[in-house]
Amino acid sequence: MAEQARHNPDAELHRQNTQLQHQVQIKQLLLHSLSARAMLKSSGFAVLLNDLARIRSPGIALQHIQLDEGRVELAGLAASSQDVPAWVNRFTEAESLTGKEFSELQISRDAQGQLSFRLSSPQPASPTTAANTGKGGNKS
């Protein structure tokens, strides 16, 4: 027992273990990113366009649609400031937008009084960013 208590773990083995754990974390994040990309390629843009056409609103004119690795950005013009929230509330009717979180909504009016909006979902964490900040991995 005394000999076991005096035993110090090998520093090199500890370093290798830490490095391997870090590599596993990066590979898990990469796998998650690739899975999201595969889903996007298999159904993403066509389903999103179909859903947007189905939930169209006469007060909304989309000018920009971007879908990138699960991130959605929509921009366009609105007839009134109430049209945008009413349209966003209909996202629950759209399979590709149900449960999608949007972290940013910008609404502005230009000098001519035209109302524009930009709606963006959060940027997914990249494997290198998450690994460098020590964040990532499993979400509970």
Summary of the structure (lengths in Angstrom):
residues: 140
radius of gyration: 22.9
end to end distance: 39.8
largest distance: 83.6
contacts: 332
relative contact order: 0.15
helix: 48%
strand: 21%
